[in-house]
Amino acid sequence: MKFNFPYLSLLGCIVLLSLTSSCTPTTETTPSSEQEMTQEVDPLPSWNEGQTKESIIAYVSNVTDPGSPDFIPVEDRIATFDNDGTLWSEKPAYFQFLFAADRIRELAEDHPEWSNQQPYQAILDNDMETLAQQGMKALLEIIMATHAGITTDQFDMIVQDWINNARHPTKNRPYNELIYQPMLELLTFLRENQFKTFIVSGGGIDFMRPWADNVYGIPKDQIVGSSVKIKYDYNNGNPVINRLPEIDFIDDKEGKPEGIQKHIGRKPVFAAGNSDGDLQMLRWAAASEHKSFPLYIHHTDAEREWAYDRESHIGQFDLGLDEASEKGWTVVDMAKDWSNIYPFETDGN
């Protein structure tokens, strides 16, 4: 089934180290020090050589050097990453919405009234233009219908099944393959230098928790996201936590610094996003007492991924693009800076 969403608004890196040896015996066959070995390894092999890559490596080297005036203690090396459009793709719609749409189709047999009731009818008819016209209220109604009224364990299993089996409507790939290889390398590079990496996303916290550890190497307790209200029930000796049809927290825009404070308790020194919804998080990182590194991903590659920014209804990058330019923040030009977009490209598939 193909979709048309023209208006819709809403890990580790594996570095292969190959040490060649001469057939002629020599008096020294290994590097003289561990430092020499490290220098031979490119920590960001899917990043093209240039200012962007150099600035990332230089920053990490600088703030992890005990002799540097910009040295950051390990406990303050906090790195936060948006998910949609920053760690994986987000077109033609946010992947969590595509999950919700698939759930509507699965549940439709038990809800015959949906065939004549909006916003469900629009999904069942694949009429995304009509759906978009109904605004945020309709989208929230869909989320509540598909994400609530079940236990947290049940929701976890449903998400796991979807992420393992569903395929993207235009790329025809599993969603967990549409992650950015360069960002996986960046996450690993930071962790190897004792940064603690977090996801801080407008997406649902319980939608990301079931798979993010396997995909990004970021454990459940290092994920900050939007959430619905929940309630504990002893359930006749079988305790459960039920998901309620009420929004608890929206982790977007101003919500991102608030979520960081609530769940992490430290300002990030490295923060990456791709849209105006991430601007407040990058500002929060830039306000750190330590040397910070705000990073924006600019989607400029229509051939390998998508190209969009100021006018996009998904991942709009307008105010953030201007502010990044004004303040000298690093902006990744996806077409220019990344030699590969997805991991399967490095495999030749």
HELIX and SHEET records of a PDB file:
HELIX    1   1 GLU A   34  GLN A   39  1                                   6    
HELIX    2   2 GLN A   51  VAL A   63  1                                  13    
HELIX    3   3 VAL A   74  ASP A   76  5                                   3    
HELIX    4   4 PHE A   95  LEU A  107  1                                  13    
HELIX    5   5 ALA A  108  ASP A  110  5                                   3    
HELIX    6   6 PRO A  112  ASN A  116  5                                   5    
HELIX    7   7 TYR A  120  LEU A  124  1                                   5    
HELIX    8   8 MET A  128  GLN A  133  1                                   6    
HELIX    9   9 GLY A  135  HIS A  147  1                                  13    
HELIX   10  10 THR A  152  ASN A  165  1                                  14    
HELIX   11  11 TYR A  175  GLU A  177  5                                   3    
HELIX   12  12 GLN A  181  GLU A  192  1                                  12    
HELIX   13  13 ILE A  205  TYR A  216  1                                  12    
HELIX   14  14 LYS A  220  GLN A  222  5                                   3    
HELIX   15  15 GLY A  255  HIS A  263  1                                   9    
HELIX   16  16 ASP A  276  ASP A  278  5                                   3    
HELIX   17  17 LEU A  279  ALA A  286  1                                   8    
HELIX   18  18 LEU A  319  LYS A  327  1                                   9    
HELIX   19  19 MET A  334  ASP A  337  1                                   4    
HELIX   20  20 PRO A  343  THR A  346  1                                   4    
SHEET    1   A 7 VAL A 240  PHE A 249  0                                        
SHEET    2   A 7 ILE A 223  ASP A 233 -1                                        
SHEET    3   A 7 LYS A 196  GLY A 204  1                                        
SHEET    4   A 7 ILE A  78  PHE A  81  1                                        
SHEET    5   A 7 PHE A 270  GLY A 273  1                                        
SHEET    6   A 7 PHE A 293  HIS A 298  1                                        
SHEET    7   A 7 THR A 330  ASP A 333  1                                        
END                                                                             
